[in-house]
Amino acid sequence: MTEGDKMPRRRRMKSCSGIYHVILRGANRQEIFHSNEDRMRFLDTLLKYKIRTSMQVYAWCLMDNHLHLLLKEGNESISHVMKRIGISFAHYYNWTYRTTGHLFQDRFRSEQVEDPRYFLTVVRYIHNNPVKAGMASCPEKFHWSSCCGYYNKNVDPPGLLDEAFVLEMFSHDKTMSREAFREFNEKSNTDECLRPFSNKHPRLTDAEARVKIIQVLGTISIPQVKSLPREERNPILKRVKKIEGVSLRQAARILGVSPNLLFKA
């Protein structure tokens, strides 16, 4: 291999079932959803390409800086359709927040899901992400996942969730299948599926993050930051953004500034 050559990308493994657990994450762990409107726009985009490509959507969960999907590809490959979804949402994001550059980090990550038992494990893992992250007390309390659709509650946008395939794995009786699924979905577990990040820099608690931020601020107190002139504030916010294990939304909450202000710094 010559000096100018690049190592070719490894081809994505093809699933025999056509089903994939997909993770899409923000570049440099940045938040990709700052509002409910952002999340709704992503789900609308997902629905649009589901219809266009005859894809099936079995589960989703939109966290702050990454998202999980459980999909069965239709008449387009998963690589092609995810690229189209990513480009479409990035255009919306850059236009909305008046920014440029890459929104998502590298290619999306995925794993083939071919075993029925593992398929159900992935569904449960996706729904329990907000619970394990301390964002909800139980799966149905988190609005931006597909969980409520399985619990016979409305989820937006209509037509996105293909829950019948999953529920019929529990029972052909609709009432019994929903009850059995809820019991399975909320059962205590140690599920480990495709993870969005390595454990090298685990997310800090608010208390731990506050200590790190105070160290970065030096002689400046947390309440003073939002009142500083822009030319003084932005270099400080840039240093805060580099703290490992602290999300933009978490730092913005602690500092009392908007996530958008922190993002643009």
C-alpha positions in Angstrom: 0.0 0.0 0.0 1.5 3.3 -1.0 1.6 6.4 1.2 -1.4 8.0 -0.6 -3.5 4.9 -0.5 -6.4 4.6 2.0 -7.6 1.5 3.8 -10.9 0.5 2.1 -14.0 0.5 4.3 -15.1 -2.9 5.5 -18.3 -4.0 3.8 -21.3 -4.0 6.0 -22.4 -7.5 6.8 -25.7 -8.5 5.2 -28.5 -9.8 7.4 -30.2 -13.0 6.2 -33.4 -11.8 7.8 -33.1 -8.3 6.4 -33.4 -7.0 10.0 -30.9 -4.6 11.5 -30.4 -2.8 14.8 -29.1 0.6 13.8 -27.4 3.4 15.8 -26.9 6.9 14.5 -24.9 9.3 16.7 -23.9 12.9 16.6 -20.4 13.9 15.5 -18.1 14.3 18.5 -21.0 13.1 20.7 -22.9 16.4 20.0 -26.6 16.5 20.6 -28.7 16.0 17.5 -32.1 16.7 19.1 -32.5 20.1 20.9 -36.3 20.2 20.8 -39.5 18.1 20.4 -39.8 19.6 16.9 -36.4 18.1 16.0 -37.4 14.7 17.2 -40.8 14.9 15.4 -39.0 16.0 12.2 -36.7 12.9 12.4 -39.6 10.5 12.8 -41.5 12.2 9.9 -38.4 11.7 7.8 -38.2 8.1 8.9 -41.9 7.5 7.9 -41.3 9.2 4.5 -38.5 6.7 3.6 -40.4 3.8 5.2 -43.2 4.4 2.7 -40.9 5.0 -0.2 -38.8 1.9 0.3 -41.4 -0.5 1.9 -39.2 -0.7 5.0 -40.6 -2.0 8.3 -39.9 -0.3 11.6 -40.1 -2.4 14.7 -38.7 -0.1 17.3 -37.0 3.3 17.9 -35.7 5.5 20.6 -34.4 9.0 20.2 -31.9 10.0 22.9 -30.2 13.4 23.0 -27.1 12.6 21.0 -27.9 9.3 19.4 -30.8 7.1 18.3 -31.7 3.5 18.0 -33.7 1.9 15.3 -34.8 -1.7 14.6 -35.6 -2.0 10.9 -36.3 -4.5 8.2 -35.0 -3.3 4.8 -37.5 -3.1 2.0 -36.6 -2.5 -1.7 -33.5 -0.5 -0.9 -30.5 -1.6 1.1 -30.2 -0.4 4.7 -27.1 1.5 3.8 -28.8 3.4 1.1 -31.9 4.3 3.0 -30.0 5.3 6.2 -27.8 7.6 4.1 -30.9 9.3 2.6 -32.5 9.7 6.0 -29.2 11.1 7.5 -28.8 13.6 4.7 -32.4 14.7 4.8 -32.3 15.4 8.6 -28.9 17.0 8.5 -30.2 19.5 5.9 -33.1 20.3 8.2 -30.8 20.7 11.2 -28.3 22.9 9.5 -31.0 25.1 8.1 -32.9 25.4 11.5 -29.8 26.1 13.6 -27.9 28.1 10.9 -24.9 25.9 11.1 -22.8 23.9 8.7 -20.7 20.7 8.8 -21.3 17.1 9.6 -24.1 16.3 12.0 -23.6 12.6 12.3 -20.4 10.7 13.1 -19.0 8.6 10.3 -21.3 5.9 9.0 -24.2 4.6 11.1 -23.5 1.5 13.1 -25.5 -1.6 12.7 -25.7 -5.3 13.6 -27.6 -8.1 11.9 -30.6 -9.4 13.9 -31.3 -13.0 12.7 -32.3 -14.9 15.9 -35.9 -14.4 17.1 -34.8 -14.4 20.8 -32.2 -11.8 20.1 -34.7 -9.8 18.1 -36.9 -9.5 21.2 -33.9 -8.6 23.3 -33.0 -5.7 21.0 -36.6 -4.4 21.2 -36.4 -4.4 25.0 -32.9 -2.9 25.0 -34.0 -0.1 22.8 -37.1 0.7 24.9 -35.1 0.6 28.1 -32.3 3.0 27.0 -33.9 6.0 28.6 -34.5 4.1 31.9 -30.9 3.0 32.1 -29.8 6.6 31.3 -31.9 8.0 34.1 -34.2 9.9 31.7 -37.4 8.0 32.6 -38.6 5.8 35.5 -40.1 3.2 33.1 -40.1 2.7 29.4 -43.6 4.1 28.7 -42.7 7.3 30.5 -40.3 8.3 27.7 -42.3 9.8 24.9 -39.7 9.5 22.1 -39.6 5.7 21.8 -41.9 3.1 20.2 -42.8 1.6 23.6 -46.3 3.2 23.9 -47.3 1.8 20.6 -46.9 -1.7 21.9 -48.9 -0.7 25.0 -51.8 0.2 22.8 -51.3 4.0 23.1 -51.0 6.5 20.3 -47.6 7.2 18.9 -46.7 9.8 16.3 -46.5 9.8 13.4 -49.3 7.3 12.7 -48.2 4.4 10.5 -44.6 4.4 11.5 -44.6 1.4 13.9 -45.0 -2.2 12.7 -45.9 -3.7 16.0 -48.0 -6.7 14.8 -44.9 -8.8 13.9 -43.5 -8.4 17.4 -46.8 -8.9 19.3 -47.6 -12.1 17.4 -44.4 -13.6 18.7 -46.2 -13.6 22.1 -49.8 -14.5 21.2 -52.3 -14.3 18.4 -54.8 -12.8 20.9 -54.2 -9.1 20.7 -55.0 -8.4 24.4 -52.9 -11.3 25.7 -50.0 -10.4 23.4 -49.8 -6.8 24.7 -49.9 -8.0 28.3 -47.2 -10.5 27.7 -45.1 -8.0 25.8 -45.4 -5.5 28.6 -44.2 -8.1 31.1 -41.3 -9.0 28.9 -40.4 -5.4 28.1 -40.3 -4.3 31.8 -38.6 -7.5 33.1 -35.4 -6.8 35.0 -32.5 -7.5 32.6 -28.8 -7.0 31.8 -29.3 -6.8 28.1 -26.2 -5.7 26.1 -26.6 -5.0 22.4 -24.8 -2.9 19.9 -23.6 0.1 22.0 -23.3 3.7 20.7 -20.1 4.5 22.6 -17.3 2.7 24.2 -17.0 2.8 28.0 -13.8 4.9 27.8 -15.7 8.1 28.7 -18.9 7.2 30.5 -21.5 10.0 30.9 -21.1 11.9 34.1 -23.9 12.7 36.6 -24.9 16.3 37.0 -23.0 16.5 40.3 -19.8 15.2 38.6 -20.3 17.4 35.6 -20.7 20.5 37.8 -17.4 19.8 39.5 -15.7 19.4 36.1 -17.3 22.6 34.8 -16.2 24.6 37.9 -12.6 23.4 37.3 -12.8 24.7 33.7 -14.3 28.1 34.7 -11.5 28.9 37.2 -12.3 32.2 39.0 -15.6 32.6 37.1 -18.7 31.3 38.9 -21.4 29.4 37.1 -24.1 32.1 37.4 -21.7 34.7 35.8 -21.2 32.7 32.6 -24.5 33.6 30.8 -23.9 37.4 31.5 -20.4 37.5 30.1 -19.8 39.4 26.8 -19.8 37.1 23.8 -16.1 37.4 23.2 -15.4 36.3 26.8 -18.1 33.7 27.0 -17.5 31.7 23.8 -13.9 30.6 24.6 -15.2 29.4 28.0 -18.0 27.5 26.4 -15.6 25.9 23.9 -13.6 24.5 26.8 -16.7 23.2 28.5 -17.8 21.4 25.4 -14.5 19.4 25.5 -15.2 17.9 28.9 -15.4 14.2 28.4 -18.7 12.6 29.6 -20.7 15.9 29.7 -23.4 16.3 27.0 -24.3 19.7 25.5 -27.8 19.6 27.0 -26.4 18.7 30.5 -23.8 21.5 30.3 -26.4 24.0 29.1 -28.7 23.1 32.0 -25.9 23.6 34.6 -24.8 26.9 33.1 -28.3 28.2 32.5 -27.8 28.8 28.8 -29.6 27.4 25.8 -28.2 24.2 24.1 -28.1 26.2 20.8 -25.9 28.9 22.3 -23.5 26.2 23.6 -23.5 24.4 20.3 -22.7 27.5 18.3 -19.8 28.6 20.6 
